[in-house]
Amino acid sequence: MEELTAEGFDVDPQACYRRWAEHGPVVRVRFADGRAGWVVTGYAEARAALTDSRLSKSGANERWRDGGQGRPEHTHMLDSDPPEHTRLRKLVNKAFTPGAVERMRPRIEAIASGLLDDVETRGGIFDLLESFAVPLPVTVIGEMLGVRDADMAEFRRLCTGLFTARPEADSWRLLHEFLGDLVRSKREQPADDLLSGLVRARDEQDRLSERELVTTSFLLLFAGHETTVNLIGNGTWALLRNPRQWARLRDHPDEVVGVVEEMLRYDGPVGLATLRYASEPLSIAGVPIVEGDFVHVAIDAANRDPQRFAEPEVFAPDGDSSGHIAFGHGIHHCLGAPLARLEAEIAFTRLVERFPDLRLAEPEPDRVPGFRFRGFSALPVTPS
Ligand code: HEM
């Protein structure tokens, strides 16, 4: 098959996907850095790829980085295949079930309201990301992990430093040290939180290694942070660009669940970030993939496949967004989906209630460059 280029991908991935899709739902692409891989843009083919056990995740990112030479080694559930995947996911699964998450609703509502109180007190134009979309998920996951109130400001500062378009050089090290200290303190003084549960599983039952303990905490942070921030940011942008949709949500806040689903389909936070490689030969849509080849499932392309969604380029909360794959599919389907959905539901309900006349202060805000995650670097808005 002809090899395609990724020209213009950074600037407009959707235009690139449409160009590639003319060659079929699975194409061979050479990226700007010289590496090549298969990209799946079709909806049906994406779902098939995400459930194909011959497409491995074990050490996939490491292999991609070193050109396929390295020995695959799992570090956390998203980077592993069964049986490691099953063991690691089971350890934290209970905290993320819809029922467990629903019990957090009052607390998440209080955090969201508190952040909007601060915005209202300051008055004027504000950056929705910095003031609201960023601190909300960081505070929620921080509390779940067991960060103490006294350390929360520091935790928020470190996370914000790490998950911005231009992270500070030593943010990784500082956050690593912070988490290391937190693990030590949970060893000495266990509490009823996620990290204490992981420490117990490590120390008393030997169900995960020390390295897995730290990487799992990191995974919960980075898998759940930028994504949720961008869901709130991209979703606000989609609504405010369609003032009729904003007004509709303001008048019918009970429709928020469907609105969030359409936000996930139309401009979900994850783009080309689901890397896998063939552990044995296979074919997708008749395209032969040889052992060792990399396969990227383009979630944001699949969610706009005209074969599956009528008028996919239109943001239509009253349309049919069911079956979107913004949270992936198969055994790696997002662990945090119930939490992300609840945070977004609360964020938008509170936002339309508090600022019914919210408007974009900048009609075309800057997108963060890159295609793995889709979001803005800032989203200036004005309360009226
Ligand atoms: C996996 C999307 C929020 C934790 C995934 C995957 C996607 C995704 C697409 C699968 C990746 C693949 O198959 O290669 C999202 C989106 C979110 C979000 C769009 C927000 C809107 C969260 C939150 C958490 C979280 C809030 C936890 C606090 C995880 C974990 C995995 C995962 C642990 C790995 C699951 C596994 O390997 O079994 N997410 N995520 N995510 N997500 Fe999320």
Residues whose N, C-alpha, C, O or C-beta is under 5 A from the ligand:
A	BS01	HEM	M77 L78 R89 L220 A223 G224 T227 T228 L231 P269 V270 A273 T274 L275 I325 A326 F327 G328 I331 H332 H333 C334 L335 G336 A337 L339 A340
